[in-house]
Amino acid sequence: MLDTELARLATALDGVLIRPDDADYDEVRAVWNGMIDRRPGAIARCANVTDVKTALDFARERGLLISARGGGHHIAGTAVCDDGLMIDLSAMRAVSVDPDRRTALVEGGATLADLDRETQAFGLATPGGVVSTTGVGGLTLGAGFGWLSRLHGLAIDNLVQAELVTAEGREVRASEDENPELFWGLRGGGGNFGIVTAFTFRLHEVGPEVLFGPTVYRLDDAVDVLRGYRRFAATAPRQCCVWADLMTAPPLPFLSEQVHGTRVLTLMQCYAGDPAEGEKVLAPLHEPAKPIGSAVMPRPYVEAQQLLDGVYEKGARNYWTSRNFAGLDDPVPEMLVDLTRTLPTPQSDILICQFGGAIGDVAPEATAYPHRLAAFAVAPGARWIEPSDDAACVDWVRGVTARLSSSGGEGSYVNFVSESEARARDAYGANFERLAALKAIWDPGNLFRLNQNIPPAGTG
């Protein structure tokens, strides 16, 4: 890009244009996944919707590759492009709550921490992820599930309206009543249709405390515990969400030093109701084996949302995938425990997310996200520090994924797909063709292609 053209863009923005020679360039281009090391030709740190439109028009008119950054937390790092223009919404983080209507208007750069802080001031919340540094925008556009999803649905099930800038540079709204087909596609279709600058969510009474925390078991007991978890999940009330994590025990204060560094199974439990009732509901989980440590207790919902932040800190190198399962029938528990013995680093894990409840109340074709009937998602995730470990860690995840696929796992969650090249057919299944037709209407030139891309219908 010519310096004179960039100078004009910088003058036109209310925000800031950051270039490779600027002191903060490396800090701003860095995203959560440490594997991502791309160098945009410039970064437009937008202050408002007009800035987003101005930056997008600039890039389109010059045929530049663009990337859009909200929270910068996506595993594939698609927020950052090489050579083109990175449109950065991370300064647009305002959250406005209407407690009477129980809605929240959330700017496109806000994080879950921003959203939870403002909504919990009124005793309200909406389903989101499980790490507070996650961006609301990317999470929602991919579907968005977390501790409240069995009770209140996915993030997209609570989305009332989206405001976005399209490939043509138009500012449009999408809802059930306005551009309803676009609204269908935004609910799970990723960043394929525009840059969403604001979301309006439906809110629910939550907390201020939930029963939340981990219970840890020896790996030798993990098969029995997973079988018990399978039985529990089949009849668990919607207020209850339990995720299982096969991992290496970190030096947590409630675990003895002898356990630190050993392979374990952790059950992360959330009960979004009366804590005393929750203790009774969760009790059957712990019958198959004696735990080696537990820290389940009533906590403020905001604290629960931040409890895993340290596990998923910015800067580590990450590579994940996922596969959906209708159940955890034998021999899947045995297979998962065996695979846990091969974890490539102490930070790596195999995560099992519980679905069901309100997630399954919505038909698979009702939104772009199709995996409504899955009972669990199994997500092998490698995390490491040294680039020299890249090949071994990536190979491990791919090997585990192959084992999961051969054992009945199918489909993937678009927010857990590490590769930036197209994996859309796997993620969208029967909804893919409808999404491709929608893409041909709203982005026929595939301007928004740095994502889990859906090529416009007719382009291959």
Phi, psi and omega per residue, in radians:
M1 nan 2.403 -3.132
L2 -1.263 2.484 -3.131
D3 -1.042 -0.649 -3.121
T4 -1.146 -0.676 3.114
E5 -1.183 -0.738 3.106
L6 -1.127 -0.617 3.105
A7 -1.096 -0.681 3.094
R8 -1.149 -0.730 3.109
L9 -1.093 -0.762 -3.140
A10 -1.029 -0.702 3.133
T11 -1.181 -0.572 -3.080
A12 -1.342 -0.328 -3.084
L13 -1.501 2.462 2.917
D14 -1.336 -0.462 3.060
G15 -1.480 -2.586 -3.009
V16 -2.185 2.432 2.999
L17 -1.770 2.146 -3.083
I18 -1.921 2.286 -3.094
R19 -2.055 2.891 -3.039
P20 -0.987 -0.465 -3.139
D21 -1.472 -0.133 -3.102
D22 -1.320 2.586 -3.037
A23 -1.084 -0.553 -3.076
D24 -1.693 0.151 -3.086
Y25 -1.027 -0.868 -3.095
D26 -1.134 -0.627 3.118
E27 -1.173 -0.736 -3.062
V28 -1.288 -0.605 -3.116
R29 -1.355 -0.279 -3.129
A30 -1.270 2.364 3.091
V31 -2.083 -3.096 -2.995
W32 -1.049 -0.767 -3.107
N33 -1.398 2.019 -3.094
G34 -1.171 -0.206 3.080
M35 -1.249 -0.348 -3.021
I36 -1.495 2.060 -3.114
D37 -2.380 1.068 3.139
R38 -1.737 2.725 -3.036
R39 -2.189 1.668 3.076
P40 -1.102 2.643 3.033
G41 -1.163 -0.509 3.061
A42 -2.845 2.754 3.120
I43 -2.176 2.084 3.078
A44 -1.646 1.784 3.095
R45 -1.483 1.755 -2.943
C46 -1.402 2.527 3.101
A47 -1.770 -0.310 -3.042
N48 -2.855 3.125 -3.103
V49 -1.119 -0.659 3.127
T50 -1.036 -0.690 3.090
D51 -1.084 -0.719 3.130
V52 -1.064 -0.807 3.135
K53 -1.114 -0.749 -3.135
T54 -1.073 -0.795 -3.134
A55 -1.159 -0.722 -3.127
L56 -1.143 -0.760 3.097
D57 -1.053 -0.725 3.136
F58 -1.039 -0.816 -3.106
A59 -1.194 -0.774 -3.099
R60 -1.092 -0.775 -3.099
E61 -1.122 -0.391 -3.116
R62 -1.877 0.096 3.114
G63 1.162 0.542 -3.091
L64 -1.514 2.547 2.955
L65 -1.176 2.394 3.097
I66 -2.113 2.686 2.933
S67 -2.349 2.646 -3.126
A68 -2.079 2.246 -3.134
R69 -1.990 2.254 2.964
G70 -1.831 -1.625 3.070
G71 -1.531 -0.240 3.136
G72 1.216 0.473 -3.012
H73 -1.804 -0.092 -3.045
H74 -1.130 2.424 -3.052
I75 -1.048 -0.609 -3.100
A76 -1.422 -0.158 3.089
G77 1.172 0.498 -3.088
T78 -1.254 -0.030 3.047
A79 -1.201 -0.282 -3.039
V80 -2.091 2.298 3.075
C81 -1.965 2.832 2.972
D82 -1.619 2.278 2.981
D83 1.298 -0.545 -3.060
G84 -1.426 -2.627 -3.106
L85 -1.953 2.142 3.058
M86 -1.630 2.098 3.138
I87 -1.706 1.876 -2.926
D88 -1.810 2.021 3.133
L89 -1.703 0.149 -2.959
S90 -1.164 -0.246 3.046
A91 -1.538 -0.127 -3.132
M92 -1.731 1.487 -2.953
R93 -2.159 0.261 -3.071
A94 -1.191 2.493 3.056
V95 -2.270 2.152 3.141
S96 -2.076 2.130 -3.062
V97 -1.832 2.312 2.989
D98 -1.879 1.700 -3.049
P99 -1.191 -0.437 3.137
D100 -1.264 -0.772 3.109
R101 -1.481 -0.186 -3.078
R102 0.986 0.953 3.059
T103 -2.328 2.779 3.058
A104 -2.338 2.286 3.030
L105 -1.704 2.101 -2.952
V106 -2.183 2.160 3.104
E107 -1.238 2.763 -2.966
G108 -1.173 -0.272 3.135
G109 -1.753 0.053 -3.096
A110 -1.214 2.642 3.039
T111 -1.771 2.961 3.066
L112 -1.063 -0.589 3.101
A113 -1.073 -0.740 3.093
D114 -1.064 -0.813 -3.098
L115 -1.150 -0.833 -3.106
D116 -1.125 -0.695 -3.132
R117 -1.046 -0.798 -3.065
E118 -1.310 -0.690 -3.111
T119 -1.283 -0.640 -3.126
Q120 -1.236 -0.282 3.018
A121 -1.076 -0.372 3.110
F122 -1.962 0.208 -3.114
G123 1.236 0.460 -3.073
L124 -2.130 2.820 3.081
A125 -2.831 2.880 3.000
T126 -2.304 2.603 -3.112
P127 -1.033 2.389 3.098
G128 -2.550 -2.619 3.135
G129 -1.541 -2.784 -3.051
V130 -2.166 0.108 3.085
V131 -2.231 2.156 -2.925
S132 -1.234 -0.324 3.138
T133 -1.455 -0.047 3.109
T134 -1.148 2.445 3.062
G135 -1.299 2.378 3.123
V136 -1.094 -0.674 -3.040
G137 -1.113 -0.984 -3.122
G138 -1.118 -0.699 3.111
L139 -1.006 -0.848 -3.067
T140 -1.192 -0.768 -3.098
L141 -1.126 -0.400 3.078
G142 -1.569 -0.175 3.078
A143 2.243 -0.975 3.017
G144 1.402 1.753 3.054
F145 -2.235 2.677 -3.121
G146 -2.869 -2.714 -2.995
W147 -1.142 -0.440 -3.083
L148 -1.706 0.029 -2.966
S149 -1.245 -0.565 3.090
R150 -1.185 -0.441 -3.126
L151 -1.573 -0.724 -3.012
H152 -2.191 0.113 3.080
G153 1.609 -3.091 3.100
L154 -1.324 2.935 3.050
A155 -0.988 -0.719 -3.117
I156 -1.184 -0.421 3.107
D157 -1.295 -0.248 3.123
N158 -1.939 0.145 3.096
L159 -1.434 2.150 -3.122
V160 -1.654 -0.660 -3.077
Q161 -2.784 2.590 3.032
A162 -2.227 2.474 3.051
E163 -2.008 2.254 -3.036
L164 -2.514 2.818 3.000
V165 -1.842 2.179 -3.047
T166 -1.520 3.086 3.128
A167 -1.058 -0.493 3.104
E168 -1.402 -0.113 -3.082
G169 1.507 0.252 3.108
R170 -1.496 2.512 3.010
E171 -1.662 2.056 -3.092
V172 -2.300 2.815 3.016
R173 -1.953 2.635 3.070
A174 -2.354 2.285 3.108
S175 -2.751 -3.058 3.088
E176 -1.086 -0.467 -3.067
D177 -1.798 -0.331 -3.073
E178 -2.238 2.101 -3.035
N179 0.876 0.994 -3.026
P180 -1.124 -0.564 3.134
E181 -1.216 -0.657 3.042
L182 -1.114 -0.711 3.098
F183 -1.052 -0.693 3.075
W184 -1.015 -0.809 -3.075
G185 -1.225 -0.586 3.124
L186 -1.170 -0.432 -3.105
R187 -1.470 1.274 3.102
G188 2.077 -0.238 -3.047
G189 -1.454 0.162 3.087
G190 1.201 -2.771 -3.079
G191 -1.557 0.559 -3.017
N192 -1.394 -0.264 -2.938
F193 -2.035 -0.044 3.141
G194 2.724 3.130 3.079
I195 -1.779 1.931 -3.107
V196 -1.391 2.120 -3.093
T197 -1.723 -0.280 3.118
A198 -2.759 2.510 3.108
F199 -2.157 2.471 2.984
T200 -1.997 2.145 -3.078
F201 -1.979 2.592 2.949
R202 -1.420 2.422 -3.092
L203 -1.973 2.791 -3.129
H204 -2.363 2.697 3.046
E205 -1.199 2.186 -3.134
V206 -2.524 2.318 3.035
G207 1.301 -2.564 0.203
P208 -1.215 -0.189 3.086
E209 -1.991 2.552 2.976
V210 -2.224 2.715 3.025
L211 -1.425 2.088 -2.951
F212 -2.666 2.534 3.011
G213 2.612 3.108 -3.093
P214 -1.739 2.581 2.894
T215 -2.160 2.329 -2.963
V216 -2.018 2.435 -3.141
Y217 -2.247 2.667 3.022
R218 -1.126 2.593 3.127
L219 -1.101 -0.516 3.115
D220 -1.091 -0.423 3.128
D221 -1.706 0.001 -2.928
A222 -1.161 -0.635 -3.134
V223 -1.088 -0.803 3.121
D224 -1.115 -0.716 -3.137
V225 -1.161 -0.702 3.113
L226 -1.140 -0.630 3.068
R227 -1.142 -0.722 3.060
G228 -1.121 -0.693 3.078
Y229 -1.047 -0.724 3.104
R230 -1.053 -0.799 3.123
R231 -1.128 -0.745 -3.120
F232 -1.083 -0.790 -3.061
A233 -1.102 -0.505 -3.076
A234 -1.127 -0.464 -3.091
T235 -2.212 0.168 -3.068
A236 -1.120 2.441 3.074
P237 -1.181 2.800 -3.054
R238 -1.165 -0.423 3.105
Q239 -1.160 -0.238 -2.996
C240 -1.873 2.297 3.036
C241 -2.371 2.213 -3.121
V242 -2.252 2.206 3.032
W243 -1.923 2.480 3.105
A244 -1.877 2.385 -3.107
D245 -2.289 2.035 3.054
L246 -1.594 2.074 -2.846
M247 -2.751 -3.132 2.982
T248 -1.721 2.263 -3.061
A249 -1.146 2.136 3.035
P250 -1.381 2.987 -3.122
P251 -1.368 1.138 3.134
L252 -1.350 2.546 -3.034
P253 -1.156 -0.392 -3.120
F254 -1.580 0.057 3.071
L255 -1.893 2.483 3.094
S256 -1.190 2.705 -3.111
E257 -1.077 -0.504 3.140
Q258 -1.129 -0.412 -3.110
V259 -1.482 -0.485 -3.077
H260 -0.968 2.294 3.105
G261 1.484 -0.009 3.094
T262 -1.674 2.834 3.125
R263 -1.406 2.369 -3.054
V264 -2.496 2.949 2.948
L265 -1.998 2.218 3.109
T266 -2.005 2.272 3.012
L267 -1.776 1.961 3.054
M268 -1.581 2.104 -2.983
Q269 -2.072 2.387 3.048
C270 -2.340 2.258 3.022
Y271 -2.183 1.942 -3.074
A272 -1.634 1.143 3.131
G273 -2.837 -2.751 3.131
D274 -1.090 2.155 -3.081
P275 -1.029 -0.660 3.132
A276 -1.117 -0.725 3.077
E277 -1.134 -0.686 -3.137
G278 -1.072 -0.657 3.124
E279 -1.069 -0.674 3.114
K280 -1.217 -0.705 -3.122
V281 -1.121 -0.715 -3.064
L282 -1.402 -0.269 -3.043
A283 -0.940 -0.727 -3.122
P284 -1.079 -0.376 3.103
L285 -1.034 -0.520 -2.960
H286 -1.787 0.227 3.136
E287 -1.384 -0.588 -3.050
P288 -1.155 -0.473 -3.088
A289 -2.749 2.790 3.135
K290 -1.442 2.207 3.109
P291 -1.183 2.731 3.035
I292 -1.783 0.020 3.077
G293 3.046 2.624 3.136
S294 -2.665 2.557 3.077
A295 -2.448 0.689 3.086
V296 -1.442 2.186 -3.099
M297 -2.815 2.847 3.021
P298 -1.144 2.281 3.136
R299 -2.419 2.652 2.971
P300 -1.005 2.470 -3.113
Y301 -0.991 -0.681 3.124
V302 -1.066 -0.699 3.102
E303 -1.134 -0.740 3.114
A304 -1.042 -0.688 -3.137
Q305 -1.166 -0.328 -3.098
Q306 -1.836 -0.050 -2.986
L307 -1.139 -0.509 -3.112
L308 -1.663 0.042 -3.086
D309 -0.996 -0.681 -3.114
G310 -1.172 -0.502 3.114
V311 -1.240 -0.575 -3.058
Y312 -1.993 0.870 -3.109
E313 -1.206 2.615 3.100
K314 -1.134 2.471 3.004
G315 1.913 -0.437 3.067
A316 -1.224 2.749 3.086
R317 -1.519 2.347 -3.003
N318 -2.355 2.489 3.014
Y319 -2.584 2.105 -3.066
W320 -2.270 2.850 2.844
T321 -2.558 -3.061 3.031
S322 -2.732 2.735 3.012
R323 -2.452 2.462 -3.135
N324 -1.593 2.533 3.129
F325 -2.286 2.436 3.039
A326 -1.307 -0.356 3.094
G327 -2.924 3.083 3.088
L328 -1.987 0.922 -3.097
D329 -1.152 2.642 3.022
D330 -1.022 2.440 0.179
P331 -1.741 0.468 -3.090
V332 -1.057 -0.790 3.115
P333 -1.006 -0.765 3.120
E334 -1.081 -0.736 3.133
M335 -1.080 -0.769 -3.113
L336 -1.121 -0.688 3.115
V337 -1.158 -0.734 3.098
D338 -1.072 -0.729 3.136
L339 -1.158 -0.524 3.126
T340 -1.113 -0.528 3.123
R341 -1.188 -0.205 -3.114
T342 -1.864 0.195 -3.133
L343 -0.865 2.289 -3.028
P344 -1.352 -0.402 3.129
T345 -2.513 2.797 3.113
P346 -1.107 -0.368 -3.124
Q347 -1.526 -0.207 -3.077
S348 -1.377 2.774 -3.108
D349 -2.784 3.018 2.969
I350 -2.169 1.941 -3.024
L351 -1.767 2.375 3.090
I352 -2.042 2.023 -3.104
C353 -1.776 2.264 3.134
Q354 -1.483 2.246 3.076
F355 -1.893 -2.590 -3.128
G356 1.527 -2.893 -3.137
G357 1.074 -2.358 -3.055
A358 -1.117 -0.404 3.113
I359 -1.040 -0.720 -3.100
G360 -1.424 -0.046 3.101
D361 -1.257 -0.334 -3.091
V362 -1.733 2.352 -3.116
A363 -1.165 2.567 -3.122
P364 -1.004 -0.494 -3.132
E365 -1.617 -0.021 -3.058
A366 -1.324 -0.429 3.048
T367 -2.371 2.954 -3.138
A368 -1.089 -0.569 3.111
Y369 -1.244 2.103 -2.984
P370 -1.759 -0.149 -2.884
H371 -1.584 0.883 -3.031
R372 -1.300 -0.407 -3.025
L373 -1.652 -0.053 3.111
A374 -1.182 2.498 3.060
A375 -1.604 -0.533 -3.116
F376 -2.527 2.677 2.868
A377 -2.036 2.257 3.094
V378 -1.853 2.127 -3.003
A379 -2.175 1.760 2.991
P380 -1.290 2.262 -3.117
G381 -2.316 2.157 3.034
A382 -1.716 2.361 3.040
R383 -2.312 2.374 -3.105
W384 -2.769 3.077 -3.034
I385 -1.973 -0.787 -2.986
E386 -1.521 2.274 3.084
P387 -0.990 -0.473 3.136
S388 -1.120 -0.295 3.130
D389 -1.621 0.033 -3.046
D390 -0.953 -0.941 -3.023
A391 -1.077 -0.767 -3.107
A392 -1.129 -0.714 -3.102
C393 -1.241 -0.751 3.108
V394 -1.114 -0.756 3.120
D395 -1.073 -0.664 3.130
W396 -1.103 -0.822 -3.131
V397 -1.079 -0.759 -3.134
R398 -1.135 -0.649 3.105
G399 -1.156 -0.755 3.103
V400 -1.105 -0.729 -3.137
T401 -1.077 -0.687 3.090
A402 -1.091 -0.711 3.106
R403 -1.121 -0.719 3.125
L404 -1.121 -0.734 -3.129
S405 -1.121 -0.675 -3.133
S406 -1.313 -0.176 -3.130
S407 -1.882 0.313 3.052
G408 1.863 -0.088 3.111
G409 -1.320 2.421 -3.127
E410 -2.615 2.728 3.135
G411 1.241 2.802 -3.136
S412 -2.443 2.729 3.076
Y413 -1.599 2.110 -2.968
V414 -1.040 -0.506 3.129
N415 -1.332 -0.162 3.113
F416 -1.896 0.295 -3.130
V417 -1.694 2.053 -3.028
S418 -1.339 -0.625 -3.077
E419 -1.293 2.464 3.115
S420 -1.492 -0.260 3.067
E421 -1.297 2.915 -2.964
A422 -1.040 2.244 2.967
R423 -2.335 0.426 -2.927
A424 -1.196 -0.640 -3.122
R425 -1.090 -0.658 3.104
D426 -1.173 -0.629 -3.085
A427 -1.389 -0.548 -2.978
Y428 -1.934 -0.180 3.022
G429 0.862 -2.235 -3.061
A430 -1.155 -0.264 3.132
N431 -1.516 -0.058 -3.020
F432 -1.085 -0.804 -3.063
E433 -1.114 -0.679 3.098
R434 -1.137 -0.676 3.089
L435 -1.140 -0.696 3.129
A436 -1.125 -0.679 3.086
A437 -1.134 -0.682 3.104
L438 -1.163 -0.679 3.091
K439 -1.060 -0.691 -3.136
A440 -1.120 -0.450 3.115
I441 -1.436 -0.801 -2.982
W442 -1.668 -0.377 3.127
D443 -2.594 1.126 -3.046
P444 -1.111 -0.432 3.121
G445 -1.572 0.046 3.135
N446 0.963 0.774 3.063
L447 -1.056 -0.725 3.117
F448 -1.583 1.455 -3.061
R449 -2.099 -0.145 3.096
L450 -1.516 1.387 -3.072
N451 -2.955 -3.021 2.937
Q452 -1.319 1.560 -2.755
N453 -1.359 2.455 3.011
I454 -1.911 1.794 -3.138
P455 -1.108 2.490 3.095
P456 -1.005 2.478 3.128
A457 -0.939 2.384 3.121
G458 1.622 -0.100 -3.114
T459 -1.870 -0.103 3.130
G460 1.506 nan nan
